[in-house]
Amino acid sequence: MGISEKASNALLDNNPPLKLAPFDSIRTQIHALQNLGINGPVLAKLVQRRPDVLVSQDIYSLLCFLTHDLKGVIEDAQLARLLTATNPRFLSGFEAKVRLLLDLGVPIDRLSHVLNNVNLTKALCLKSLQDIEKMMSYLNGFGGVELVLARPAILNSDLDSQLVPKIEFLLNISGGDEVATTTVLLKLPFILAYSVDHYANHVDFFRSYAGLTDEEIFKIILVYPSLFSASRERKLQPRIEFLKQCGFGSNDIYKLLIKAPLFLSLSFEDNLAHKMVLLLKIGYEHGTKELGLAMGWVCRTSCKNMQEVISLFLNYGLTCEEILAMGKKHPQVLQYNHKSMKQKLDYLTEEMGYDVRETLAFPAFLGYGFDGRIKYRFESSGKILGEGMSINKLFSMSTARFSKKQEKKVPPVVITKSS
């Protein structure tokens, strides 16, 4: 195994059970470890740190189970960590606990994923069968196996001191809505890695600094659980302060964060600052609600796409003042994909025969699907919009209403008898 003679003598002198054990049984144990992928320096290190792996009956039973039932399921490094970190007496029920996970609903084809993404000592060895069953029973009310598969590390937690307080905190903020709380947990299982104090600090910030109610805060969490990953000092406070400087009240802040929660976590230096410069260049003013709203919407697009959108409008002859007016009327326009917008503007001006400035009155046109709505409706209308019908009327009309209008245009079929 590469252990020096001096180290070997020290191992034997300091571990009488190893010195007294039959040579054949030690060799059998070593071969079992090697058969499971623990070889070379890893094996030498394991034996030196935990010499009882060569003589413990519990280790022998575990190796038999791993060899015959779980061969290849647990990765070599994960198995080495398990044997190194765990006192052999805590390994005796390992087989029963793995089988319990299967009985509780972990699919056999996902067992490897679960076992290789937990701390096996904490998740299984130091917990009794009853502890594991109790934990899974509690989690069944909040996603159960689906939650565990999304984040197996949840099994490392202590139920009473860690999981229950965290989930109860989220449940209280939700007003006792178990379905909504489950949705949050399944959207971002990593949320359970944060402490209750971390939750409380973020919630208290939104209560005190943004003036939001618990109901509003939870609705934002429901849309964007990742807000808990945003630093309170570096991101949350400066962003809310910016909105306040733009004249936003509590209700305005809530409405923007529900629609554009990414505003809370995007980098200012690498992202938001560049977008703000573009907005200011086309005429938005500092400290206005229009700027705050626009900053929210452009969170959903890249700075490059935003530049392309502005260039596209300029190339079509629109002025910065007109782009600004369009943005104030329909802030989403600056987040649309520039390639898709070019296709729609080309069709509007070349096929439909309209001036590009029709979009100033009805910028929502640029957000409709090209084939399914714009091209279909224009062609279905006979390529003649009719006297007085604007693109607003044609494209904002509901699908049901448009279908009824088309049905009225179809002439009745007259059947005559042949002579």
TORMARVEX-856461 format. One record per residue (C-alpha): residue in three letters; x, y, z. Coordinates in steps of 0.25 Angstrom, whole numbers, plus 2048, in hexadecimal, padded with zeros to 3 digits. Example, Ala and Ser with C-alpha at 12.3 -4.5 7.8 and 13.67 -1.06 7.14 Angstrom:
2
[lumnu 'Ala', [831, 7EE, 81F]]
[lumnu 'Ser', [837, 7FC, 81D]]
//
This chain:
419
[lumnu 'Met', [800, 800, 800]]
[lumnu 'Gly', [80C, 809, 800]]
[lumnu 'Ile', [80D, 80B, 80F]]
[lumnu 'Ser', [81B, 80B, 814]]
[lumnu 'Glu', [821, 801, 81E]]
[lumnu 'Lys', [822, 80B, 829]]
[lumnu 'Ala', [813, 810, 827]]
[lumnu 'Ser', [80F, 801, 826]]
[lumnu 'Asn', [815, 7FE, 833]]
[lumnu 'Ala', [80F, 80A, 83A]]
[lumnu 'Leu', [801, 806, 835]]
[lumnu 'Leu', [803, 7F8, 83B]]
[lumnu 'Asp', [808, 7FD, 848]]
[lumnu 'Asn', [7FD, 807, 84A]]
[lumnu 'Asn', [7F2, 7FE, 845]]
[lumnu 'Pro', [7F2, 7F1, 84D]]
[lumnu 'Pro', [7E6, 7EB, 845]]
[lumnu 'Leu', [7ED, 7ED, 838]]
[lumnu 'Lys', [7F9, 7E6, 83E]]
[lumnu 'Leu', [7F1, 7DA, 843]]
[lumnu 'Ala', [7E8, 7D9, 837]]
[lumnu 'Pro', [7EA, 7CD, 82D]]
[lumnu 'Phe', [7F2, 7D1, 821]]
[lumnu 'Asp', [7E8, 7CB, 817]]
[lumnu 'Ser', [7DD, 7D3, 81D]]
[lumnu 'Ile', [7E5, 7E0, 81B]]
[lumnu 'Arg', [7E9, 7DC, 80D]]
[lumnu 'Thr', [7DA, 7D9, 80A]]
[lumnu 'Gln', [7D6, 7E7, 80F]]
[lumnu 'Ile', [7E1, 7EE, 807]]
[lumnu 'His', [7DC, 7E6, 7FB]]
[lumnu 'Ala', [7CE, 7EA, 7FD]]
[lumnu 'Leu', [7D2, 7F9, 7FE]]
[lumnu 'Gln', [7DA, 7F8, 7F2]]
[lumnu 'Asn', [7CE, 7F1, 7EB]]
[lumnu 'Leu', [7C6, 7FE, 7EE]]
[lumnu 'Gly', [7D0, 807, 7E8]]
[lumnu 'Ile', [7D8, 80B, 7F4]]
[lumnu 'Asn', [7E6, 809, 7F0]]
[lumnu 'Gly', [7F4, 80F, 7F1]]
[lumnu 'Pro', [7F7, 81B, 7F9]]
[lumnu 'Val', [7E8, 81C, 7FC]]
[lumnu 'Leu', [7E8, 80F, 802]]
[lumnu 'Ala', [7F5, 811, 80A]]
[lumnu 'Lys', [7F0, 81E, 80F]]
[lumnu 'Leu', [7E3, 818, 814]]
[lumnu 'Val', [7EA, 80C, 81B]]
[lumnu 'Gln', [7F3, 816, 822]]
[lumnu 'Arg', [7E8, 81F, 827]]
[lumnu 'Arg', [7DE, 814, 82A]]
[lumnu 'Pro', [7E5, 807, 82C]]
[lumnu 'Asp', [7D9, 800, 831]]
[lumnu 'Val', [7D3, 7FF, 823]]
[lumnu 'Leu', [7DC, 7F3, 821]]
[lumnu 'Val', [7D6, 7EC, 82D]]
[lumnu 'Ser', [7C8, 7F1, 830]]
[lumnu 'Gln', [7BD, 7E7, 82E]]
[lumnu 'Asp', [7B4, 7F3, 82B]]
[lumnu 'Ile', [7BD, 7F8, 820]]
[lumnu 'Tyr', [7BD, 7EA, 81B]]
[lumnu 'Ser', [7AE, 7E9, 81A]]
[lumnu 'Leu', [7AD, 7F7, 814]]
[lumnu 'Leu', [7B8, 7F3, 809]]
[lumnu 'Cys', [7B0, 7E6, 806]]
[lumnu 'Phe', [7A3, 7EE, 804]]
[lumnu 'Leu', [7AA, 7F8, 7FB]]
[lumnu 'Thr', [7B1, 7ED, 7F3]]
[lumnu 'His', [7A4, 7E5, 7F1]]
[lumnu 'Asp', [799, 7EF, 7F0]]
[lumnu 'Leu', [79F, 7FD, 7EE]]
[lumnu 'Lys', [7AB, 7FA, 7E5]]
[lumnu 'Gly', [7AE, 807, 7DE]]
[lumnu 'Val', [7A3, 80F, 7E4]]
[lumnu 'Ile', [7AC, 817, 7EE]]
[lumnu 'Glu', [7B8, 81E, 7E8]]
[lumnu 'Asp', [7C5, 81A, 7ED]]
[lumnu 'Ala', [7C8, 827, 7F3]]
[lumnu 'Gln', [7BB, 828, 7FA]]
[lumnu 'Leu', [7BD, 81A, 800]]
[lumnu 'Ala', [7CB, 81D, 805]]
[lumnu 'Arg', [7C5, 82A, 80C]]
[lumnu 'Leu', [7BB, 821, 812]]
[lumnu 'Leu', [7C5, 817, 818]]
[lumnu 'Thr', [7CF, 821, 81C]]
[lumnu 'Ala', [7C5, 82A, 823]]
[lumnu 'Thr', [7BC, 820, 82A]]
[lumnu 'Asn', [7BE, 817, 836]]
[lumnu 'Pro', [7BB, 809, 832]]
[lumnu 'Arg', [7B1, 807, 83C]]
[lumnu 'Phe', [7A8, 811, 835]]
[lumnu 'Leu', [7A9, 809, 828]]
[lumnu 'Ser', [7A1, 7FD, 82D]]
[lumnu 'Gly', [793, 802, 828]]
[lumnu 'Phe', [798, 808, 81B]]
[lumnu 'Glu', [792, 7FD, 812]]
[lumnu 'Ala', [784, 7FF, 819]]
[lumnu 'Lys', [784, 80E, 818]]
[lumnu 'Val', [787, 80D, 809]]
[lumnu 'Arg', [77C, 803, 807]]
[lumnu 'Leu', [773, 80D, 80F]]
[lumnu 'Leu', [776, 818, 805]]
[lumnu 'Leu', [771, 80F, 7FA]]
[lumnu 'Asp', [765, 80B, 802]]
[lumnu 'Leu', [762, 81A, 805]]
[lumnu 'Gly', [761, 81D, 7F6]]
[lumnu 'Val', [76F, 820, 7F1]]
[lumnu 'Pro', [770, 819, 7E3]]
[lumnu 'Ile', [77A, 80F, 7E2]]
[lumnu 'Asp', [780, 816, 7D5]]
[lumnu 'Arg', [782, 823, 7DE]]
[lumnu 'Leu', [788, 81C, 7EA]]
[lumnu 'Ser', [796, 81E, 7E5]]
[lumnu 'His', [793, 82D, 7E3]]
[lumnu 'Val', [78E, 82E, 7F2]]
[lumnu 'Leu', [799, 826, 7F8]]
[lumnu 'Asn', [7A4, 82E, 7F1]]
[lumnu 'Asn', [79F, 83B, 7F4]]
[lumnu 'Val', [79D, 83A, 803]]
[lumnu 'Asn', [7A6, 839, 80F]]
[lumnu 'Leu', [7A4, 82A, 811]]
[lumnu 'Thr', [7A8, 82B, 820]]
[lumnu 'Lys', [79E, 836, 823]]
[lumnu 'Ala', [793, 832, 81A]]
[lumnu 'Leu', [793, 823, 81D]]
[lumnu 'Cys', [79D, 81E, 827]]
[lumnu 'Leu', [79A, 827, 833]]
[lumnu 'Lys', [78B, 827, 831]]
[lumnu 'Ser', [783, 81B, 835]]
[lumnu 'Leu', [779, 815, 82C]]
[lumnu 'Gln', [76E, 81C, 834]]
[lumnu 'Asp', [775, 829, 832]]
[lumnu 'Ile', [775, 827, 823]]
[lumnu 'Glu', [767, 823, 822]]
[lumnu 'Lys', [762, 82E, 82B]]
[lumnu 'Met', [76A, 838, 822]]
[lumnu 'Met', [764, 833, 815]]
[lumnu 'Ser', [756, 833, 81B]]
[lumnu 'Tyr', [757, 841, 81F]]
[lumnu 'Leu', [75D, 845, 811]]
[lumnu 'Asn', [752, 83E, 80A]]
[lumnu 'Gly', [749, 84A, 80D]]
[lumnu 'Phe', [753, 853, 805]]
[lumnu 'Gly', [757, 84B, 7F9]]
[lumnu 'Gly', [75D, 83E, 800]]
[lumnu 'Val', [765, 836, 7F7]]
[lumnu 'Glu', [765, 840, 7EC]]
[lumnu 'Leu', [76B, 84A, 7F5]]
[lumnu 'Val', [776, 840, 7F9]]
[lumnu 'Leu', [779, 83D, 7EB]]
[lumnu 'Ala', [77A, 84C, 7E8]]
[lumnu 'Arg', [784, 84E, 7F4]]
[lumnu 'Pro', [789, 841, 7FA]]
[lumnu 'Ala', [791, 849, 804]]
[lumnu 'Ile', [784, 84C, 80C]]
[lumnu 'Leu', [785, 83E, 812]]
[lumnu 'Asn', [792, 843, 819]]
[lumnu 'Ser', [789, 84C, 821]]
[lumnu 'Asp', [784, 84A, 82F]]
[lumnu 'Leu', [775, 84A, 82E]]
[lumnu 'Asp', [771, 851, 83B]]
[lumnu 'Ser', [77C, 85B, 83D]]
[lumnu 'Gln', [77E, 85E, 82E]]
[lumnu 'Leu', [773, 85A, 824]]
[lumnu 'Val', [767, 85D, 82C]]
[lumnu 'Pro', [76A, 86B, 830]]
[lumnu 'Lys', [76E, 86F, 822]]
[lumnu 'Ile', [762, 869, 81B]]
[lumnu 'Glu', [759, 86F, 827]]
[lumnu 'Phe', [75F, 87D, 824]]
[lumnu 'Leu', [75B, 87C, 816]]
[lumnu 'Leu', [74E, 876, 819]]
[lumnu 'Asn', [74A, 882, 822]]
[lumnu 'Ile', [74F, 88C, 818]]
[lumnu 'Ser', [745, 886, 80E]]
[lumnu 'Gly', [73A, 887, 818]]
[lumnu 'Gly', [739, 878, 81A]]
[lumnu 'Asp', [739, 874, 80B]]
[lumnu 'Glu', [73F, 866, 80A]]
[lumnu 'Val', [73D, 866, 7FB]]
[lumnu 'Ala', [744, 873, 7F8]]
[lumnu 'Thr', [74F, 870, 802]]
[lumnu 'Thr', [752, 862, 7FB]]
[lumnu 'Thr', [752, 86A, 7EE]]
[lumnu 'Val', [75D, 873, 7F4]]
[lumnu 'Leu', [765, 867, 7F9]]
[lumnu 'Leu', [764, 85F, 7EC]]
[lumnu 'Lys', [768, 86C, 7E4]]
[lumnu 'Leu', [775, 86E, 7EC]]
[lumnu 'Pro', [778, 862, 7F6]]
[lumnu 'Phe', [785, 869, 7F9]]
[lumnu 'Ile', [77D, 873, 801]]
[lumnu 'Leu', [77D, 869, 80C]]
[lumnu 'Ala', [78C, 86B, 80D]]
[lumnu 'Tyr', [78A, 879, 813]]
[lumnu 'Ser', [788, 87B, 822]]
[lumnu 'Val', [77B, 880, 828]]
[lumnu 'Asp', [782, 88C, 82C]]
[lumnu 'His', [786, 88F, 81E]]
[lumnu 'Tyr', [777, 88E, 81A]]
[lumnu 'Ala', [773, 897, 825]]
[lumnu 'Asn', [77D, 8A2, 821]]
[lumnu 'His', [779, 8A2, 813]]
[lumnu 'Val', [76A, 8A2, 816]]
[lumnu 'Asp', [76C, 8AD, 821]]
[lumnu 'Phe', [774, 8B5, 817]]
[lumnu 'Phe', [768, 8B5, 80D]]
[lumnu 'Arg', [75E, 8B8, 818]]
[lumnu 'Ser', [766, 8C4, 81E]]
[lumnu 'Tyr', [76D, 8CA, 812]]
[lumnu 'Ala', [764, 8C7, 807]]
[lumnu 'Gly', [757, 8C8, 80F]]
[lumnu 'Leu', [752, 8BA, 809]]
[lumnu 'Thr', [748, 8B1, 811]]
[lumnu 'Asp', [74B, 8A3, 814]]
[lumnu 'Glu', [741, 89F, 809]]
[lumnu 'Glu', [748, 8A7, 7FE]]
[lumnu 'Ile', [756, 8A2, 803]]
[lumnu 'Phe', [751, 894, 801]]
[lumnu 'Lys', [74B, 896, 7F4]]
[lumnu 'Ile', [759, 89C, 7EF]]
[lumnu 'Ile', [760, 890, 7F6]]
[lumnu 'Leu', [756, 887, 7EE]]
[lumnu 'Val', [75A, 88D, 7E1]]
[lumnu 'Tyr', [769, 88E, 7E4]]
[lumnu 'Pro', [76E, 886, 7F0]]
[lumnu 'Ser', [77C, 88A, 7EC]]
[lumnu 'Leu', [77A, 897, 7F3]]
[lumnu 'Phe', [780, 890, 7FF]]
[lumnu 'Ser', [78D, 88F, 7F8]]
[lumnu 'Ala', [78E, 89E, 7F6]]
[lumnu 'Ser', [797, 8A5, 800]]
[lumnu 'Arg', [78F, 8AF, 808]]
[lumnu 'Glu', [79A, 8B9, 809]]
[lumnu 'Arg', [7A0, 8B8, 7FB]]
[lumnu 'Lys', [793, 8B6, 7F3]]
[lumnu 'Leu', [786, 8B7, 7FA]]
[lumnu 'Gln', [788, 8C4, 801]]
[lumnu 'Pro', [78E, 8CC, 7F5]]
[lumnu 'Arg', [783, 8C7, 7EB]]
[lumnu 'Ile', [777, 8CB, 7F4]]
[lumnu 'Glu', [77E, 8D8, 7F7]]
[lumnu 'Phe', [77F, 8DA, 7E8]]
[lumnu 'Leu', [770, 8D7, 7E6]]
[lumnu 'Lys', [76D, 8E1, 7F2]]
[lumnu 'Gln', [775, 8EC, 7EB]]
[lumnu 'Cys', [76D, 8E9, 7DE]]
[lumnu 'Gly', [760, 8ED, 7E6]]
[lumnu 'Phe', [75C, 8DE, 7E9]]
[lumnu 'Gly', [753, 8DC, 7F5]]
[lumnu 'Ser', [751, 8CE, 7FB]]
[lumnu 'Asn', [746, 8CA, 7F1]]
[lumnu 'Asp', [74F, 8CE, 7E6]]
[lumnu 'Ile', [75A, 8C6, 7EB]]
[lumnu 'Tyr', [752, 8BA, 7ED]]
[lumnu 'Lys', [74C, 8BB, 7DF]]
[lumnu 'Leu', [75A, 8BC, 7D9]]
[lumnu 'Leu', [760, 8B1, 7E1]]
[lumnu 'Ile', [755, 8A8, 7DD]]
[lumnu 'Lys', [757, 8AA, 7CE]]
[lumnu 'Ala', [766, 8AC, 7CF]]
[lumnu 'Pro', [76C, 8A5, 7DB]]
[lumnu 'Leu', [77A, 8A4, 7D4]]
[lumnu 'Phe', [77C, 8B2, 7D7]]
[lumnu 'Leu', [77F, 8AE, 7E5]]
[lumnu 'Ser', [78B, 8A5, 7E1]]
[lumnu 'Leu', [791, 8A9, 7D4]]
[lumnu 'Ser', [79F, 8AF, 7D5]]
[lumnu 'Phe', [79F, 8BE, 7D4]]
[lumnu 'Glu', [7AD, 8C0, 7CF]]
[lumnu 'Asp', [7AC, 8B5, 7C4]]
[lumnu 'Asn', [79E, 8B6, 7C0]]
[lumnu 'Leu', [794, 8C1, 7C6]]
[lumnu 'Ala', [79E, 8CD, 7C5]]
[lumnu 'His', [7A0, 8CA, 7B5]]
[lumnu 'Lys', [791, 8C9, 7B3]]
[lumnu 'Met', [78E, 8D6, 7BB]]
[lumnu 'Val', [798, 8DD, 7B2]]
[lumnu 'Leu', [790, 8D9, 7A6]]
[lumnu 'Leu', [783, 8DD, 7AC]]
[lumnu 'Leu', [789, 8EB, 7B0]]
[lumnu 'Lys', [78E, 8ED, 7A1]]
[lumnu 'Ile', [781, 8EB, 79B]]
[lumnu 'Gly', [77B, 8F5, 7A5]]
[lumnu 'Tyr', [776, 8EF, 7B2]]
[lumnu 'Glu', [779, 8F8, 7BD]]
[lumnu 'His', [77F, 8F5, 7CB]]
[lumnu 'Gly', [776, 8F4, 7D7]]
[lumnu 'Thr', [769, 8F1, 7CE]]
[lumnu 'Lys', [75F, 8E6, 7CF]]
[lumnu 'Glu', [761, 8E4, 7C1]]
[lumnu 'Leu', [770, 8E1, 7C3]]
[lumnu 'Gly', [76D, 8D7, 7CE]]
[lumnu 'Leu', [762, 8D0, 7C6]]
[lumnu 'Ala', [76C, 8CF, 7BA]]
[lumnu 'Met', [777, 8C9, 7C3]]
[lumnu 'Gly', [76E, 8BE, 7C8]]
[lumnu 'Trp', [76A, 8BA, 7BA]]
[lumnu 'Val', [778, 8BA, 7B4]]
[lumnu 'Cys', [77C, 8B0, 7BF]]
[lumnu 'Arg', [776, 8A5, 7B6]]
[lumnu 'Thr', [77F, 8A8, 7AA]]
[lumnu 'Ser', [78E, 8A9, 7A7]]
[lumnu 'Cys', [795, 8B7, 7A6]]
[lumnu 'Lys', [799, 8B2, 798]]
[lumnu 'Asn', [78B, 8AF, 794]]
[lumnu 'Met', [786, 8BC, 799]]
[lumnu 'Gln', [791, 8C4, 791]]
[lumnu 'Glu', [78C, 8BC, 785]]
[lumnu 'Val', [77E, 8C0, 787]]
[lumnu 'Ile', [781, 8CF, 788]]
[lumnu 'Ser', [78A, 8CE, 77C]]
[lumnu 'Leu', [77F, 8C7, 774]]
[lumnu 'Phe', [775, 8D2, 777]]
[lumnu 'Leu', [77F, 8DD, 774]]
[lumnu 'Asn', [782, 8D6, 766]]
[lumnu 'Tyr', [773, 8D6, 763]]
[lumnu 'Gly', [773, 8E5, 765]]
[lumnu 'Leu', [76D, 8E6, 773]]
[lumnu 'Thr', [773, 8F1, 77C]]
[lumnu 'Cys', [778, 8EF, 78A]]
[lumnu 'Glu', [76C, 8F8, 78E]]
[lumnu 'Glu', [763, 8EE, 787]]
[lumnu 'Ile', [76A, 8E2, 78D]]
[lumnu 'Leu', [768, 8E8, 79B]]
[lumnu 'Ala', [759, 8EB, 799]]
[lumnu 'Met', [758, 8DC, 794]]
[lumnu 'Gly', [75F, 8D7, 7A0]]
[lumnu 'Lys', [757, 8DF, 7AA]]
[lumnu 'Lys', [74A, 8DA, 7A4]]
[lumnu 'His', [74F, 8CC, 7A3]]
[lumnu 'Pro', [75C, 8C9, 7AB]]
[lumnu 'Gln', [75C, 8BB, 7A7]]
[lumnu 'Val', [760, 8BF, 799]]
[lumnu 'Leu', [76F, 8C1, 79D]]
[lumnu 'Gln', [770, 8B2, 7A1]]
[lumnu 'Tyr', [76B, 8AC, 794]]
[lumnu 'Asn', [774, 8A4, 78C]]
[lumnu 'His', [77A, 8AD, 781]]
[lumnu 'Lys', [77A, 8A2, 776]]
[lumnu 'Ser', [76B, 89F, 779]]
[lumnu 'Met', [768, 8AE, 779]]
[lumnu 'Lys', [76F, 8B0, 76B]]
[lumnu 'Gln', [767, 8A6, 765]]
[lumnu 'Lys', [75A, 8AC, 76A]]
[lumnu 'Leu', [75E, 8BA, 766]]
[lumnu 'Asp', [762, 8B5, 758]]
[lumnu 'Tyr', [754, 8AF, 757]]
[lumnu 'Leu', [74D, 8BB, 75C]]
[lumnu 'Thr', [754, 8C4, 752]]
[lumnu 'Glu', [756, 8BB, 746]]
[lumnu 'Glu', [74A, 8B2, 746]]
[lumnu 'Met', [740, 8B9, 74D]]
[lumnu 'Gly', [743, 8C7, 748]]
[lumnu 'Tyr', [743, 8CE, 755]]
[lumnu 'Asp', [74D, 8D9, 759]]
[lumnu 'Val', [756, 8D5, 764]]
[lumnu 'Arg', [750, 8E0, 76D]]
[lumnu 'Glu', [744, 8D7, 76F]]
[lumnu 'Thr', [74B, 8D0, 77A]]
[lumnu 'Leu', [74C, 8DD, 782]]
[lumnu 'Ala', [73D, 8DD, 784]]
[lumnu 'Phe', [73D, 8CE, 786]]
[lumnu 'Pro', [74A, 8C9, 78A]]
[lumnu 'Ala', [744, 8BC, 790]]
[lumnu 'Phe', [744, 8B7, 781]]
[lumnu 'Leu', [753, 8B4, 783]]
[lumnu 'Gly', [750, 8AA, 78E]]
[lumnu 'Tyr', [746, 8A1, 786]]
[lumnu 'Gly', [74A, 894, 780]]
[lumnu 'Phe', [74D, 896, 771]]
[lumnu 'Asp', [748, 889, 76A]]
[lumnu 'Gly', [73D, 886, 774]]
[lumnu 'Arg', [737, 894, 775]]
[lumnu 'Ile', [73D, 89F, 76C]]
[lumnu 'Lys', [73E, 898, 75F]]
[lumnu 'Tyr', [732, 88F, 761]]
[lumnu 'Arg', [729, 89A, 765]]
[lumnu 'Phe', [72D, 8A3, 759]]
[lumnu 'Glu', [72C, 898, 74F]]
[lumnu 'Ser', [71F, 893, 755]]
[lumnu 'Ser', [719, 8A2, 753]]
[lumnu 'Gly', [71C, 8A1, 745]]
[lumnu 'Lys', [728, 8AA, 746]]
[lumnu 'Ile', [71E, 8B6, 747]]
[lumnu 'Leu', [71C, 8BB, 755]]
[lumnu 'Gly', [70F, 8C2, 751]]
[lumnu 'Glu', [70B, 8D0, 752]]
[lumnu 'Gly', [710, 8D7, 75F]]
[lumnu 'Met', [715, 8CA, 765]]
[lumnu 'Ser', [723, 8CC, 76C]]
[lumnu 'Ile', [72D, 8C2, 76F]]
[lumnu 'Asn', [729, 8C4, 77D]]
[lumnu 'Lys', [71B, 8BF, 77A]]
[lumnu 'Leu', [71F, 8B3, 772]]
[lumnu 'Phe', [72A, 8AE, 77B]]
[lumnu 'Ser', [725, 8B1, 789]]
[lumnu 'Met', [717, 8AA, 786]]
[lumnu 'Ser', [715, 89D, 78E]]
[lumnu 'Thr', [717, 890, 786]]
[lumnu 'Ala', [708, 88D, 788]]
[lumnu 'Arg', [704, 89A, 783]]
[lumnu 'Phe', [70D, 899, 777]]
[lumnu 'Ser', [708, 88B, 774]]
[lumnu 'Lys', [6F9, 890, 774]]
[lumnu 'Lys', [6FC, 89B, 76A]]
[lumnu 'Gln', [703, 891, 761]]
[lumnu 'Glu', [6F7, 888, 762]]
[lumnu 'Lys', [6EE, 893, 75E]]
[lumnu 'Lys', [6F6, 896, 751]]
[lumnu 'Val', [6F5, 887, 74C]]
[lumnu 'Pro', [6E9, 887, 742]]
[lumnu 'Pro', [6DE, 87C, 743]]
[lumnu 'Val', [6E0, 870, 73B]]
[lumnu 'Val', [6D4, 86E, 732]]
[lumnu 'Ile', [6D1, 860, 72D]]
[lumnu 'Thr', [6C8, 85E, 721]]
[lumnu 'Lys', [6C3, 852, 71A]]
[lumnu 'Ser', [6C9, 84E, 70D]]
[lumnu 'Ser', [6BF, 84D, 701]]
//
